[in-house]
Amino acid sequence: MEGRGVTVSQILDEELANIDLPYIETNRSRHGRMRYYFRFEGKRYGRLPDDPDTEEFSSAYWKLRNAVEQGEKPGHSAADDLSGRPQPGTFRWLCTAYLASDAFRQLDKTTQAKRRSIIDSMLLEPLKPGGKRLFANMPLPALDVNNVEVLRDRKAATPFAADERLKVLRQIFETTRPGRGGRPEKIVKVNVARMVTAFRRKTEGHHTITNDEVATYIRHHGIRSKAVLALVIMMYTGMRVSDLCAIGPQHRRGNVLKFRVFKGRNRNPITLEIEIHPILDTVLSWHPVKGMNYLQTEYGKAFSIKGLSQRVSGWFTQAALPHCTAHSVRKGLATTLAEGEATDSMLDGMFGWRDGKTSKIYTARKNQAKLARQAVSRIDWGEIGNILPHPNEGVAFQADQPTKKAL
């Protein structure tokens, strides 16, 4: 099977892994082995590992994709064009100080790599389109609100990327250095990036899955499918995908799952112990495990975080629920628990929340609905009740009918 931009359905027809990614070219060698290449705008940039369900494949793919989408040459870091020491007092000098700060070093390695890439792309932005002068050498006093907006707007075609730039800039402007008496003081006194508005409006975030949507998903995939296994684990534990891809029989202690949460594992490690619900226990018993993971690829290997996230999104799309994600299930569980009179402390214990703020979002929503019901029962518009339908009458009075005395 040769061709460019092979579709997912074609890959499935060949009984290959489900690769729901663009810019992948495939062809089969004369020995029958499927080969994968990254192809962008008609040009092949490099070969990818042979197994699309491995972490190596995902890493190689995103490295090439990020490079070409940022106008770089694959294998060539943008930082390679920034040779020599930065001139003191310039934007690049401030970025260098941020990259050496504790605030940056405490980030996860993957987050650091992503942030470096964003910083490099901003440093290499020309002051004017097509010009040779770069933002890297701009003096800090000149990096005002207008120029921050320029850096943001260079990514206006992709609002998420534009807002990511703004987010990183706000953190860069918070960089400190030792001041008098060893006290840290900000290098830049005013964080002008905070004066710039993000593109995206604040919303409630991910959709919250409903009972009807859960039923639709299960009917589509079948109760004993791998897709439903993933759903049920999330429904009864509230796990993120980053934990779902790692969870396995080694985490089970009798009737309890004990695991360290992946998110924040370096700066704020949290270990959770969650009792296994009888429904989850039954579904797990339908899927004998041959390895260290409850969820495995078609090749019996563990999913990568990105690979499982894409697979879960694909399962929702196949069930005609493209607006649902793994986080939709987590929000659905939190909502269900709050409506079932779970306290803030119960939610904190279930999801590993520590500040108490997140749990209050769900309990406050439940309390609001309860209080609203109580308020409705006390509504009394006086005489207006004589011309509107009365619950004991069963008949709707017309506005031009004579007014009847209240019962």
Beta strands, then each sheet from edge to edge (+ up, - down):
strand 1: 24-28
strand 2: 34-40
strand 3: 43-48
strand 4: 176-178
strand 5: 184-186
strand 6: 252-253
strand 7: 256-260
strand 8: 271-275
sheet 1: 1+ 2- 3+
sheet 2: 4+ 5-
sheet 3: 6+ 7- 8+
end
